Structure formats: structure tokens, C-alpha cells
Amino acid sequence: MAPGTLGAHEALEVHELLNFKTLCAAKSKLLQGLVFDQELKDLMEKDVQQSLRDISNLQSLYQKASFQTEIPEFRPTPILDKG
């Protein structure tokens, strides 16, 4: 493995963190519309902004993964039970 790259297990953990932070940001943004207390809304907005910064940092780290997977243009046809 080249220096400065992530191993497969490290890339997987960064990917899991990205998923978690994305979910946190979406939830905080969504729930802001249900909150009436301005202090809580401000706190939730701070959380969204911090999550967006964290996501950006994690994305740049994830680009150092030691593997790249291309998405195939044509996907296999699923096998359907015709019986």
C-alpha cells in the first residue's frame, strides 16, 4: 500500500462516519422546522454547519482510499422466478 493511502478497513470506517454525519445533518435540518424555541433552532443550525464541515473533511480523507470501484454501465438482469 502506498504511503498516505487508507487501507480497506480504514476506508470502510470513514464511509460509515460519512453516512452517520450525513444522517445527523439531515435530521437536524429537518427537525428545525418543528422547533419553536429560537435558542434550540440556533443550536441545531450550528450542528448542521459543523456536520457539513465534518462531511467535507471526511470526503477528502475518503479520496485516499487504496481502492477505486467503478460503477458498471450495464447492470446484470435480475433472475426472476417464472414458475
N, C-alpha and C positions, 0 to 999 in steps of 0.2 A: 504494500500500500504506500502510495506517495505521501511524503510529509505534508501536513496541512489538510489532509482529507479525513472525512469521517468514515468509520467502519460501519458495517451494515447495522449492527445493534445500536450504534450511536445515531445513525440516520433515522432509524425507527423511533427512537425515543424523542428526537427533535420533531418528527412527524406527529407523534402523539401530543406533544406540547403545543404544536401549531393548531391541531384540532381543538384542544382544550381552550386555548386562548381565543380562538375564533368563536367558539360557542359562548364563552364568557362575554365577549364584546357584543355579540348579537343579543344575548339575554338582557344585558344591562341597557342596551339601546331600546329594545322592545319594551321593557318594563318602565322606562322613563315616562312613557305616555300614560301609565296607570298611577303614577305617583303625584300627589298634590303638594307635598312638602318641598319647598324650594331648596332647602339645605340638602335633602336627600337626593333631589334631582341633580344638583351641582356635584355631589359626591359620585353619583352614578356616571355623570359625564366625564369626570376625571378618570374613572375606571375605564371607560370606553377609550379615551385618549391614550392612557397608559397601555391598554391592551393592543391598540393599533401600533404603538411604538414597539412593543414586545413582538408582535407578529412580524413586523418589518425586520427586526433583528434576527428572529428565528428563520425567516425566509433566506436571508443572506447566509446564515450558517448552514442551512439545509442544502444550499447550492454546492457545498463542499463534500457532498456525499460521494463515496467512492464508486458508485454505480449510477448508471443512467438507464432508464427504461423508456423505450419509445412506445407510443400508443399505435397499435396497428391500424391501418386504414380500413381494412376489411376484417370484421369480427366473424368468428365461426357461427354458423347457423345452429341454433339450439336443437337438440334432439327432442322431438315431441312424441308422446305416446299416441300412436294412431290406432291402437287396438281397442 
